[in-house]
Amino acid sequence: MLEFGDRLDHALEKTFTRPAPKSAQAQMKYLVKQLKGTKAAAEALGISQRTVERYVSGKIKRPRQDLRDRLEGEVKRRWQPQIRAKALQKATRSGGDGIIVAVTARFGYEAAAGTTDQARVRSLPPQVLPPEYAERLYAARQAGDTEDQLRQIAAEGLAEVYFRARNTRAAGLEVVLNDVLDLDIQL
């Protein structure tokens, strides 16, 4: 299943002006510098301080797959914080570019009596989420909310923009985003 959290992170990574360090040694050096010491880096990665020191000195060059993934994730989470903050500010402020979401998914509905509320697969063209939903989505991601919570926030935003057309139709329609088949998020 495609995950909103990963796609949000990927959209932010596209705004970076320089590539993140690639080698394990460069990544470890960056992490040690950011966390201000080998002990903090070791705790963040779940390895010993001595192992971190070996990577920094170049004695160990190729980490195991699980450590490589954790190391890459920790570096990307901290890479270019000012660029990341500017992109988030631009996407979440009123009148900004917002977050653009294009999705193919199974949508469920709760609507007024006499209308069909059967879930069905729909492909939505790219939609710009209102700034308040973009802000909620990124705040939830940074707070570590679950994938279901992120999906619910996105569903509320898409309901506002696409299905209810900013409250000009389908008043009271509640949208549930179930199975995500294709997802593209851009800033």
N, C-alpha and C positions, 0 to 999 in steps of 0.2 A: 504494500500500500504506500502511496506517495504521502509524505509528511510535510505539513505546513511549516513546522519549525525548521527543518532542513532547508526548505525552499526560501524561507525568510533569510536565513543565514547566507545562503548562496547569493541572494539578491544584494545583500550588503557587501559581500565580497567583490561583487562586480564594480563597486564604487571605489575600491582601493586604487591608489595612484602608483603604487609599487608592489611587486609580487612579494609575498611572505617568504621567509627563508625556506630553502628546500632540504638541505642536508640535515641530518640528525644533530651534528655538531653545531651548526649555525642556529638551528631551532633551540637547542639546549642553552646556548650562550644567550640568546635573546630572552628566553624564559627566566634564566638566572638573573639577568639584568632587570627585567620587569618586576620580578618578585623579590629583588634585593637580597639574593643569597641562594646558595645551593640547598640549604635545608628546606626553605620554603618551596623551592622547585621540586624537591624530592617528595614533599608532602602532597603537593598538587598532583603529581604523577603517580603516587603510590609506589615509589621505589626508594632505594636507600640513597643517602647523601653521597656515599662513595661512588655509586653507579653514575650519578649526575656528574660528579667530578671527572670520572673516566670519559664520559661523552664530551665534556667541555675541553679536556686535554687532547681528545682525538684518539685515545687508546681503544675505545669502542666506537665502531662506525655504523653498524647496522642493527637497529633495534628489532625486537620481536614485533610481529604484526600488531598485537594489542597495545604495546607501548608506543609504536609508531602512530597509531590512530589517536591515542590520548595526547601525545606530544603535539601532533598536528592540530588537534582540536584546541588545546590550551594556547598555542601560538596564535591561531586564527582568531580566537576569542579576544585576544589582547592586541592584535595587530592594528595599527593606525587608528587609535581611538578618536582622534580629532576628526578624521575623515568620516568615520562611522557616525560620530555625533552630528556632524553637519548633514549627512545624508538622512539620518533619522529626523532631524529638525525640519528639513525641507519636506519630507514625506508626511510629517504629522502636523504641520502648522496649517492654519486656515488659509486657503488660497494657494497652498503649495502643490507640488506635483502629485503627492499621495502615493499610495501603493496601487499598482495595477495588477489585477488578478484575472487570469483567464483559466477557466476550469471546465472540465467535463466530469460530471459526477452524478450520482443518484441523489436527487433532491426529494425530500418528503415535505409535506405541507400540512398545516392545520388551518383550515379556512372556514368561512361561514357555511351554514347549512345550505344544501342544494348545489354545492360546487364539488368538483372532484378533488380529493386530497390524496389520491393514490401516488405513491412514490414512483418516479420515472427518471431515466437518464436524460440529462440535458447538457448541451455544450453551450456555455456562456461565452460570448466574445469578451475581449479585454474590458474590464470595468475598473474605474478608479474608485477605490473605497474612500468614503468621507474621512477627513482628518481624525475625527474622534475614534473611528474604528481602527484606523492605522495606528494611532497612539495606543489604544487598548491592546492591539495585537502584539506590538513590540514590547509593551510593558509586561504582558503575560509571558512572552517568550523569555524575557530577561529574568522574570520571577521563577521560571522553571515550571510553568503550568503544563498540564498534560496535553497531548495531541487532540483529544476530544474537546478540551476547553478552547484551544486555538481554532479548531474547526467551527465551533459554535460562534465564536466572535466573527469569523469570516462569513459564516452563514447569515448572521445578523446584518453585516455590512452589505452583502450581496442582496439580501432581501430589501434593504432600504433603497439601494441604487437601481437594481435591475427589476425585481419583481413588483415592488410598490412604487417605483419611479418617484422617489422622494415624496411619498404620500399623496400622489395624484391619482392613484388607482389601487385596487386590491387592499383596501384598508383592513387592518387586523390580521393580514396574512402572516403566519409564522413559518419560517423555512428551516428545515433541518438538512444538513449536509451529511450524507451517509457514506457511500463508497466513492472515493476519489479515484477516477480513472486516469486523468491527465491534469496537470497543474503547472502553471507558469506564473511566477511572481516577479515583478520588476519594480524598481524605484523610479 
